């Protein structure tokens, strides 16, 4: 089954206006899902990950309703049919 | 915008503002914010090669940093879609933000430099389309010993030598001054005489927290330096530094600006101390030397002299190229002041902005 990635409004402009990207290929971890996203929409993943492939400090990625920071980070396993949600953290000044 | 118009680019913690006036610099229009919500620590105007291009380094708290450009004075800005300043994977480093954008010499209209955090110099040879790190600094043996100052570990100052394109000075906090004589292939620390108040060894080879270095294109090997405690001049292209804090209320400060036409005239805004980062006695005063640091005079006409708890950070003081020169500065409290006569008199030209991070001025070509 496909994995869906839900984007925050700030990134719609880098996803041709879409708020959800459906990945057709297999991806077993969050990292693989983001790699698949990068192949289609590199400008989106540029804003989610640093050039070292690490999650930016003030960006949260949820698998279902759980932040991957409290799971296994980018190595978190992704079940078929899962929804990954990218959201800006509640931070700033 | 008409040729000869004056442009003042103001970067703040929550966006950029474009101030413009005619040659008289009496009435200002304010346009902005551009990039609302993003901090803008570096701005530049590039008029080489027939361009009229604004460059802005923007940083989203969430989504990272990039350099954007506009060829219509901010009516529209180009992407880029991808982060255009990137450290190579092998470095293990990730861009935090851009602290300085500097167009290169007029005879190389596609050359630009950017100083970034974590400390490194990037170079573009295609007018800012693509950027590469300067390897001699990226791989510098001292890198592991550079440490962050209060603003982060940043390379904030780029000082070319107008007489020799292979020579350049950069400054970083902390790390100090580094110099290349071979177009960036190798870099040597040049901090002899510069104090590191915050270290057990007050005069190390490197590790100083230099806040700004300036020179004049007509006399490129004479340098002036505002340090984290200390005000210095070098007459030998940074080989040695002499204290020139003659008559200033504090030798702590961040910003420093060279006069565009007079190589003996430099401006600073002293700050009381590193613990109380406001102007001394709550009097907002720019200090000017007209004799290369032998003495400094306060410039306060038109500036608030009571209850002015103001701070001017390292890139928030600048000059235009008119004669007499326009001098400008912005404060952490969101005020921008301007002088149209070399600093003799000042007026507040905009108030209520977010905290000002940088101010750059230009005369439209």
Contacts between the chains, C-beta under 8 A, distances in Angstrom:
chain1	res1	chain2	res2	distance
A	10	B	60	7.9
A	10	B	62	7.3
A	10	B	63	6.6
A	11	B	63	7.5
A	14	B	81	6.4
A	42	B	81	7.5
A	42	B	82	6.2
A	43	B	79	8.0
A	43	B	81	3.9
A	43	B	82	5.9
A	46	B	64	6.8
A	46	B	81	7.8
A	46	B	82	5.5
A	46	B	83	4.7
A	47	B	60	7.6
A	47	B	62	7.7
A	47	B	63	3.8
A	47	B	64	5.7
A	47	B	83	7.9
A	48	B	63	7.9
A	50	B	64	7.4
A	50	B	94	3.7
A	50	B	95	7.5
A	51	B	83	6.9
A	51	B	86	4.4
A	51	B	87	5.6
A	51	B	89	7.0
A	51	B	94	5.5
A	51	B	95	6.8
A	52	B	87	7.6
A	52	B	89	6.6
A	52	B	92	6.5
A	52	B	93	7.4
A	52	B	94	5.0
A	54	B	94	6.9
A	56	B	62	6.7
A	56	B	63	7.1
A	56	B	64	6.2
A	58	B	61	5.6
A	58	B	62	4.7
A	59	B	62	5.6
A	59	B	63	7.4
A	88	B	62	4.2
A	88	B	63	7.7
A	89	B	62	6.9
A	91	B	61	6.5
A	91	B	62	7.8
A	92	B	37	7.9
A	92	B	61	4.7
A	92	B	62	7.9
A	93	B	13	7.1
A	93	B	61	7.6
